[in-house]
């Protein structure tokens, strides 16, 4: 019996998520590093989405809910749970946003769970933590002195 591509995609996602849990712990991060493609202009843009904060790419609103990666001792994999909505045009602000995607995306297998949109593609690249600015001993950031000549 042939179940088609949808059944195959569910099976692959189940195996991938089960494999991550079976191999060891995962590292939870605060930022999903994504890339977006505008198919009209052929421009690829980096998108950094902090968890729970709406981030925008074109007229898409992206909210990352979780970003996880395997530890350095395991085969590399990053996965993010994303919610993506298409916002209405500025000329029709009373129209509701259109929910396009809600689910896990995997960096190593972008086609397994992909955003389907005629103008935009979005995929996961990595997960990371915010970089804290350097501080002195009192926790106050000191300005860098000018170079002497």
C-alpha positions in Angstrom: 0.0 0.0 0.0 1.4 3.4 -1.0 0.9 6.1 1.6 2.5 8.9 -0.4 5.0 11.7 0.4 3.1 13.0 3.4 3.4 9.7 5.2 7.0 9.5 4.3 7.7 12.9 5.7 6.0 12.1 9.0 8.0 8.9 9.3 11.3 10.7 8.6 10.5 13.5 11.2 9.5 10.8 13.8 12.8 9.0 13.2 14.8 12.3 13.4 13.3 13.5 16.6 13.5 10.1 18.2 17.2 9.9 17.1 18.1 13.2 18.8 16.5 12.0 22.1 18.1 8.5 21.8 21.6 9.8 21.2 21.9 12.0 24.2 21.0 15.4 25.6 20.2 18.4 23.6 21.3 22.0 24.2 18.6 24.6 24.4 19.5 28.0 22.9 17.9 31.4 22.9 18.3 32.4 19.2 17.3 30.6 16.0 19.7 31.4 13.1 17.7 31.3 9.9 18.1 32.2 6.3 15.3 33.6 4.1 15.1 33.7 0.4 13.0 36.2 -1.5 12.2 34.3 -4.7 11.3 37.5 -6.6 14.7 39.3 -6.0 16.7 36.1 -5.5 18.1 37.7 -2.4 19.2 35.5 0.5 19.1 37.2 3.9 20.2 36.1 7.4 17.5 36.2 10.0 18.2 36.0 13.8 15.0 35.1 15.8 15.2 35.4 19.6 12.8 33.0 21.2 9.3 34.3 21.7 9.9 37.7 19.9 8.4 38.3 16.5 11.0 38.7 13.8 10.1 39.9 10.3 11.3 38.8 6.8 9.4 40.6 4.1 5.7 40.4 5.1 6.3 37.2 7.1 6.2 37.3 10.9 8.4 34.5 12.4 8.3 33.5 16.1 10.9 31.0 17.2 9.5 29.0 20.2 12.5 26.6 20.7 15.9 26.1 19.2 17.9 23.0 20.1 21.2 21.5 18.9 23.1 18.4 19.7 26.2 18.7 21.9 29.6 18.8 20.3 30.2 15.1 21.0 27.2 14.0 18.9 26.6 14.3 15.1 25.7 18.0 14.4 22.0 18.8 14.2 20.1 22.0 14.9 16.3 22.2 15.0 13.9 25.0 15.7 10.2 25.1 16.4 8.9 28.0 14.3 5.5 29.7 13.9 5.3 31.7 10.6 2.4 34.0 9.6 1.9 36.1 6.5 0.8 39.6 7.5 -1.9 41.4 5.5 -0.9 44.2 3.1 -0.7 47.7 4.6 -3.7 48.7 2.5 -5.9 46.1 4.4 -4.9 46.2 8.0 -8.3 44.8 9.1 -7.5 41.5 7.4 -6.2 38.7 9.7 -2.7 37.3 9.4 -2.5 34.0 7.5 -0.9 31.1 9.4 1.6 29.4 7.1 3.7 27.1 9.2 3.9 25.8 12.7 6.4 23.0 13.5 10.0 21.8 13.7 12.5 22.6 11.0 15.8 20.7 10.9 19.1 22.3 9.6 20.3 19.0 8.2 17.1 18.2 6.4 15.3 21.5 5.3 13.0 19.7 2.8 11.6 17.4 5.5 9.5 20.2 7.1 9.5 23.3 4.9 7.6 26.5 4.6 5.5 26.4 1.4 5.1 30.0 0.1 5.1 31.4 -3.5 7.5 34.3 -2.6 9.6 33.3 0.4 11.6 30.3 1.6 12.8 30.2 5.2 15.1 27.5 6.7 17.1 26.8 9.9 20.9 27.2 9.8 21.9 27.0 13.5 21.0 27.8 17.1 23.1 30.1 19.3 23.2 32.1 22.6 23.3 35.9 22.8 26.8 37.3 23.0 27.2 39.4 26.2 29.3 42.6 25.9 32.7 42.5 27.8 32.6 43.9 31.3 35.2 45.0 33.9 35.3 43.7 37.5 32.4 45.9 38.7 30.1 44.8 35.8 30.3 48.2 34.1 31.4 48.3 30.5 34.5 50.5 30.0 35.1 52.5 26.8 38.0 51.4 24.7 40.8 54.0 25.1 42.0 55.6 21.8 45.1 54.3 20.2 48.2 56.4 21.0 50.3 57.6 18.0 
